[in-house]
Amino acid sequence: MQTLTGEKKILAEIQVRTLAMNFWATVEHSLNYKYQGEFPAELKSRLQRASEAAFRLDEEMSEIRDELQETNQVGNTHNSGDPSNENSDL
């Protein structure tokens, strides 16, 4: 990293998250810092289920995106040069 006094090497962590993962992690982080003491078992269980639901949402949305892209590619080969193909940006 460049500083006013010259180059300085630093260690950094980069996190890449989907929107669903970021939503869950932000809420979970906030709860952990605001809650005094140990989380009750039922709340831990519910947070775990929420995490799993966010993962399933990511998986489902990825599959939908992939299927739409495949459909669009097939459509583009059949309609190449057709200006009425509205799904060319998927």
trRosetta pair geometry for C-beta under 8 A, 3 or more apart (Angstrom, degrees):
i j d omega theta_ij theta_ji phi_ij phi_ji
1 7 7.1 144 73 -156 36 62
1 8 5.4 -31 65 69 88 82
1 9 7.4 141 14 -108 76 20
1 10 5.5 -2 2 14 126 114
2 6 7.6 -91 -146 168 62 24
2 7 5.8 -39 -99 -98 58 65
2 8 7.9 136 -113 21 11 75
3 6 6.4 -1 61 59 86 36
3 7 7.4 144 20 -111 78 14
3 8 5.2 22 -5 1 124 119
5 8 7.7 51 75 -46 95 113
17 21 4.1 -136 -164 91 99 116
17 22 4.3 127 114 -59 134 85
17 25 6.7 -90 -129 14 157 142
18 21 4.7 93 49 10 78 102
18 22 6.9 -144 90 -6 39 88
18 58 4.8 128 58 -116 166 118
18 61 8.0 144 -172 68 141 135
19 22 5.7 -58 -146 38 29 111
19 23 6.3 34 155 -23 65 105
20 23 5.8 -51 -148 32 30 113
20 24 6.5 25 156 -13 64 107
20 54 4.2 166 156 -162 104 87
20 55 7.7 -174 117 -58 130 24
20 57 4.7 169 -113 88 158 124
20 58 5.0 -139 50 -57 135 90
20 61 7.7 165 -21 11 131 140
21 24 5.9 -58 -148 40 31 108
21 25 6.0 25 158 -16 68 112
21 54 6.0 131 -81 148 46 127
21 55 7.8 58 -83 -81 90 61
21 58 6.6 24 -36 -64 94 142
22 25 5.8 -57 -138 41 29 108
22 26 6.0 31 161 -23 65 109
23 26 6.1 -59 -149 34 23 110
23 27 6.6 15 159 -11 61 109
23 54 6.9 -168 69 -121 100 128
24 27 6.1 -64 -151 40 28 105
24 28 6.0 23 157 -16 67 114
24 50 6.0 164 -130 135 110 100
24 51 5.7 125 175 -103 147 61
24 54 4.3 -75 -38 -47 141 164
25 28 5.7 -57 -139 42 29 110
25 29 5.9 33 160 -23 65 109
26 29 5.9 -54 -145 35 25 111
26 30 6.4 25 156 -18 61 108
27 30 5.8 -57 -150 37 30 112
27 31 6.3 30 154 -19 65 107
28 31 5.7 -55 -148 36 31 112
28 32 6.4 32 154 -22 65 106
28 47 5.9 102 -114 -155 107 120
28 50 7.9 174 -68 90 107 129
28 51 7.6 32 -64 -73 147 103
29 32 5.8 -55 -149 34 29 112
29 33 6.6 16 159 -10 64 109
30 33 6.3 -65 -150 41 28 102
30 34 6.1 10 161 -7 66 117
31 34 6.1 -69 -139 45 26 101
31 35 5.7 21 167 -22 68 117
31 39 7.9 52 141 -99 113 122
31 47 7.6 -150 77 -96 154 130
32 35 6.3 -56 -132 33 20 106
32 39 7.9 -53 -105 -53 69 120
35 39 6.3 43 129 -85 158 79
39 43 4.8 -120 -180 86 102 118
39 44 4.9 124 108 -59 124 89
39 47 7.5 -24 176 -1 159 140
40 43 4.8 87 62 9 83 104
40 44 7.1 -150 94 -6 42 87
41 44 5.6 -55 -149 36 34 113
41 45 6.3 36 153 -21 66 106
42 45 5.6 -54 -150 36 32 114
42 46 6.4 31 152 -18 65 105
43 46 5.6 -52 -145 37 35 111
43 47 6.3 37 154 -19 66 103
44 47 5.8 -54 -148 36 30 111
44 48 6.4 33 152 -20 63 105
45 48 5.6 -53 -151 34 31 113
45 49 6.5 30 152 -17 64 104
46 49 5.6 -51 -147 37 35 111
46 50 6.3 38 152 -21 65 104
47 50 5.5 -51 -147 35 33 114
47 51 6.4 39 152 -22 64 103
48 51 5.6 -51 -151 33 32 114
48 52 6.5 30 151 -16 64 105
49 52 5.6 -54 -148 38 34 112
49 53 6.3 37 151 -22 66 104
50 53 5.6 -51 -146 34 33 113
50 54 6.5 35 152 -20 64 102
51 54 5.8 -52 -151 33 31 111
51 55 6.6 33 150 -19 63 104
52 55 5.5 -51 -150 34 34 114
52 56 6.4 35 152 -18 66 103
53 56 5.7 -52 -147 37 33 111
53 57 6.4 39 151 -22 64 104
54 57 5.6 -51 -149 34 32 115
54 58 6.6 35 152 -19 63 102
55 58 5.7 -53 -153 34 32 112
55 59 6.4 32 151 -18 65 106
56 59 5.6 -54 -148 37 34 113
56 60 6.2 33 155 -19 67 107
57 60 5.8 -56 -145 38 29 109
57 61 6.2 25 159 -15 65 109
58 61 6.0 -59 -144 39 27 107
58 62 6.3 28 157 -20 64 108
59 62 5.8 -58 -151 35 28 112
59 63 6.5 26 154 -17 64 106
60 63 5.8 -56 -150 36 31 111
60 64 6.4 31 153 -19 65 106
61 64 5.6 -51 -145 36 34 113
61 65 6.3 37 154 -20 65 104
62 65 5.7 -53 -147 36 31 112
62 66 6.3 31 154 -19 64 107
63 66 5.7 -54 -146 37 31 111
63 67 6.3 30 156 -18 65 106
64 67 5.8 -56 -147 38 29 110
64 68 6.3 28 155 -18 64 107
65 68 5.8 -58 -149 38 29 110
65 69 6.3 28 154 -18 65 107
65 90 7.8 -174 -157 -177 69 98
66 69 5.7 -56 -148 37 30 111
66 70 6.4 31 154 -19 65 105
67 70 5.7 -52 -147 36 32 112
67 71 6.3 33 154 -19 65 106
68 71 5.6 -53 -145 38 32 112
68 72 6.2 34 154 -21 65 107
68 87 7.7 -130 180 -172 96 127
68 90 5.0 -111 136 -177 109 147
69 72 5.5 -54 -146 37 31 113
69 73 6.4 34 154 -22 64 103
69 90 5.6 -154 -89 129 61 102
70 73 5.7 -52 -149 33 31 111
70 74 6.6 30 153 -16 64 104
71 74 5.9 -55 -151 37 32 110
71 75 6.2 31 151 -18 65 110
71 87 7.8 -33 107 131 98 155
72 75 5.5 -56 -146 40 32 113
72 76 6.2 35 154 -24 66 104
72 87 5.0 -133 -112 128 104 112
72 88 6.9 147 -171 -110 116 32
72 90 4.6 -178 -46 61 158 122
73 76 5.6 -50 -145 32 31 112
73 77 6.8 30 155 -18 62 101
74 77 6.1 -55 -155 32 32 108
74 78 6.7 20 152 -8 64 109
75 78 5.8 -63 -149 44 33 105
75 79 5.6 -10 165 18 72 117
75 85 6.4 149 140 -140 111 118
75 87 6.5 45 79 66 154 123
76 79 6.2 -72 -125 60 26 83
76 80 5.9 59 166 -79 66 74
76 85 6.6 102 -99 -179 66 161
76 88 6.7 98 -93 -114 112 85
77 80 6.2 -3 -137 -37 25 108
79 82 3.8 -65 179 29 93 136
79 84 7.7 -95 -173 68 133 81
79 85 4.8 142 115 -72 137 124
82 85 5.0 95 90 -28 98 100
85 88 5.3 82 116 -49 105 102
87 90 5.4 -8 176 -8 88 118
